[in-house]
Amino acid sequence: MSSTAVAQPQITVSSSSASTSNNTSSGATYEKKPKSQTYDNDEQLKAKGFPLETKWTFWYANTKVDKEGHPQDQQQQQDNGTHYRDCLNKLATVSTIAEFSKVYAYLQKPSKLPKNSNISLFRHEVVPMWESFPQGGCWMVRIRKGDNGQTSTLIDRLWEQLIFSTICEQFETGNVVGCVLSLRTKEDVLQVWNKNSNNHADRIHICDRFKWILHFGEGVVVQYKHNKLSIKDGSTFRNARTFMVSGNETSDVTRSVDDETEPTPVSQKQPVFE
């Protein structure tokens, strides 16, 4: 009995390439993801460990100590350029889902880390500093801690959702270069960085995806800060522009709040995240 050849389904996985612009149905323009490469079957894809579009690097820093763990004096802490770079430790670089899973399994959960810790995940091996992206900026949301000042395990779940969605290109734009979690005394801050902040439509698109990934509830306060202003202020958080999440469409994601208004951190006691 003769056999009939059956065509194998093709599986598409993206690979690194130069970004170009992409037009949405609403007319907004943003950077599209890198081009894709095609595999003949899932076995070939599995054998390669499920490649990511680009390499991603984990970084860790504690702003109160240097990379050897020695306390920094006040002047060193104020110098956010040279000395912050000296605080940074490159933990690992991954290029596949399999590598990411192995590395992530060995990393301490954010809720177990000391305050003043910064955990970062950035494309390639780019250093997570303002100076690396002087034309960029970041979206951020603040997560208020409980009355005891301890970081809740909620932040573990939110961070995991954010970084896994980021490496899987769920922001749908090559403009996203990384994400940061900053653990502080009274609140923790989740950030998504973009390399170029000049495209307003792209910034709003990133905020829209940020909202979708972490299931922001109506009325959640988010902020945006340009890196060139962070360099000037010496702070990511000071003088950040405040927005309120509203609506379901990209054009309705944010409405500007009075720039003079003090931002209200999101409380972990409120049902903001589903």
C-alpha positions in Angstrom: 0.0 0.0 0.0 1.5 3.3 -1.0 2.0 6.0 1.6 1.0 9.6 1.2 3.4 12.4 2.2 2.0 14.7 4.9 3.3 18.2 5.0 4.8 19.1 8.4 3.5 22.3 9.9 6.0 25.1 10.1 6.7 26.7 13.4 7.9 30.3 13.5 10.2 31.8 16.1 11.6 35.2 15.9 15.3 36.0 15.7 17.3 39.2 16.1 17.2 41.7 13.3 17.1 45.5 12.8 13.8 47.1 13.9 11.5 48.9 11.5 8.3 50.8 11.9 4.9 49.2 11.9 1.5 50.9 11.4 -1.4 49.8 13.6 -5.0 49.9 12.5 -5.5 53.1 14.4 -2.7 54.8 12.5 -0.2 54.8 15.4 3.3 53.9 14.5 5.7 51.9 16.6 8.7 49.7 16.2 7.8 46.2 15.2 9.5 43.1 16.6 12.6 41.6 14.8 12.0 39.3 11.8 11.3 35.6 12.3 13.0 32.5 11.3 11.1 29.3 10.5 11.6 25.8 11.8 10.3 22.7 10.0 8.9 21.0 13.1 8.6 21.2 16.8 11.4 18.7 17.4 13.9 21.0 15.7 12.6 23.9 17.7 12.8 21.9 21.0 16.3 20.8 20.2 17.4 24.5 20.0 15.9 25.2 23.4 13.2 27.5 22.0 15.4 30.4 20.9 14.5 34.0 22.0 14.5 36.9 19.5 17.5 38.4 21.3 19.8 37.6 24.1 18.8 38.8 27.6 21.0 39.6 30.5 20.1 39.6 34.2 21.8 42.3 36.4 21.7 43.0 40.1 22.7 46.0 42.2 22.3 47.3 45.7 22.6 51.0 45.8 23.9 51.0 49.3 26.9 48.7 48.7 29.5 48.1 46.0 29.7 44.8 44.0 31.9 43.3 46.7 29.2 44.1 49.3 31.1 46.9 51.0 28.9 49.8 52.2 29.1 53.0 50.2 29.5 56.4 51.8 27.0 59.2 51.2 29.1 60.8 48.4 29.3 57.5 46.6 25.6 57.0 46.8 25.0 60.5 45.4 27.2 59.9 42.4 24.7 58.0 40.3 27.0 57.6 37.3 30.3 56.0 38.0 29.4 54.4 41.3 26.1 52.9 40.2 28.0 51.2 37.4 30.4 49.9 40.0 27.5 48.4 42.0 26.2 46.4 39.0 26.7 42.7 38.9 26.1 40.8 35.6 24.4 37.5 36.7 23.8 35.6 33.5 22.9 36.0 29.8 20.3 33.7 28.2 19.3 33.1 24.6 16.7 30.5 24.9 13.6 29.7 27.0 15.4 26.7 28.4 18.4 28.8 29.5 16.1 31.4 31.0 14.2 28.8 33.0 17.4 27.3 34.4 18.8 30.7 35.4 15.6 32.0 36.9 15.2 28.8 39.0 18.4 29.7 40.8 17.8 33.4 41.4 16.4 34.5 44.7 12.9 35.8 44.7 12.5 39.5 45.0 10.6 39.2 48.3 13.8 37.6 49.8 16.2 40.3 48.7 17.3 43.3 50.8 15.8 46.8 50.3 17.6 49.1 47.9 18.1 46.1 45.5 17.6 46.6 41.8 17.0 43.6 39.6 17.2 44.2 35.8 16.7 42.2 32.7 18.0 43.9 29.5 18.5 42.9 25.9 21.9 41.6 24.9 24.5 42.7 27.5 23.6 46.4 27.5 24.2 48.0 30.9 20.9 49.0 32.6 21.8 52.7 33.0 20.2 56.0 31.8 23.3 56.7 29.9 22.9 53.6 27.8 19.7 55.0 26.4 19.9 58.8 26.6 16.9 59.2 24.3 14.8 56.7 26.1 12.8 56.5 29.2 10.7 54.2 31.3 7.1 53.4 32.4 6.8 52.5 36.1 4.2 51.4 38.6 4.7 51.6 42.4 3.6 48.7 44.6 3.0 49.9 48.2 4.3 47.5 50.9 2.3 46.3 53.9 2.3 48.0 57.3 5.3 45.9 58.4 7.4 47.3 55.5 8.0 43.8 54.1 7.9 43.0 50.4 4.9 40.8 49.7 5.2 37.6 47.6 2.8 39.5 45.2 5.9 41.2 43.8 7.4 37.8 43.0 4.4 37.0 40.8 4.3 40.4 39.1 8.0 40.4 38.4 7.8 36.9 37.0 4.9 37.8 34.7 6.7 40.9 33.5 10.1 39.4 32.6 8.6 36.3 31.0 6.3 38.4 28.9 9.2 40.7 28.0 11.5 38.0 26.7 8.5 36.5 24.8 8.1 39.9 23.1 4.6 40.5 24.5 5.1 44.2 24.3 5.0 43.8 20.5 7.7 46.4 19.9 11.5 46.3 19.5 11.6 49.6 21.4 11.3 47.8 24.7 14.9 47.1 25.9 14.4 45.8 29.4 12.7 45.9 32.7 13.7 46.8 36.3 12.4 46.0 39.8 13.5 48.5 42.4 13.0 47.4 46.1 12.7 50.3 48.4 11.7 51.0 52.1 8.0 51.8 51.6 7.3 50.5 48.1 8.6 48.5 45.2 8.7 49.9 41.7 8.3 47.9 38.4 9.7 49.6 35.3 9.7 49.0 31.6 12.4 50.8 29.6 12.2 51.9 26.0 15.3 53.0 24.0 13.6 55.9 22.2 10.9 58.1 23.8 10.4 60.4 20.9 7.5 58.3 19.4 4.5 59.2 21.5 2.3 56.5 19.9 4.9 53.9 20.7 5.1 55.0 24.3 1.3 54.7 24.7 1.4 51.3 23.1 4.0 50.1 25.6 1.9 51.4 28.5 -1.1 49.6 27.0 0.8 46.3 26.9 2.2 47.0 30.4 -1.4 47.3 31.6 -2.5 44.1 29.8 0.5 42.0 31.0 0.0 42.9 34.7 -3.8 43.2 34.6 -3.9 46.8 35.9 -7.3 47.7 37.3 -9.1 50.9 36.5 -7.6 53.9 38.1 -4.1 52.5 38.7 -1.5 55.3 38.7 1.5 54.9 36.4 4.4 57.2 35.7 6.8 58.0 32.8 10.3 59.5 33.1 12.6 60.4 30.2 16.2 59.2 30.8 17.7 62.6 30.0 15.7 64.1 32.9 16.7 61.2 35.2 20.3 62.0 34.4 19.7 65.6 35.2 17.7 64.9 38.4 19.9 62.0 39.5 16.7 59.9 40.1 14.3 57.8 38.1 11.4 58.6 40.4 11.8 62.3 41.1 9.7 64.6 38.8 8.3 61.6 36.9 5.1 62.5 34.9 2.0 60.9 36.4 -0.9 59.2 34.5 -4.0 57.3 35.4 -4.9 54.1 33.6 -8.4 54.2 32.1 -10.2 52.5 29.2 -9.4 49.5 27.1 -8.1 51.0 23.9 -4.6 52.3 23.3 -5.7 55.8 22.8 -7.6 55.7 26.2 -4.9 53.9 28.3 -3.7 57.1 30.0 -5.0 60.4 30.9 -2.5 62.9 32.3 -2.8 63.9 36.0 -1.7 67.3 37.2 2.1 67.2 37.0 2.3 68.9 40.4 0.2 66.2 42.0 2.0 63.7 44.2 1.5 60.3 42.7 -0.4 57.8 44.9 1.3 54.4 45.2 -0.7 51.3 44.4 -1.7 49.5 47.6 -1.3 45.8 47.8 -4.5 45.7 49.9 -6.5 47.0 47.0 -7.8 44.6 44.3 -5.8 46.3 41.6 -4.1 43.2 40.2 -6.3 40.2 39.2 
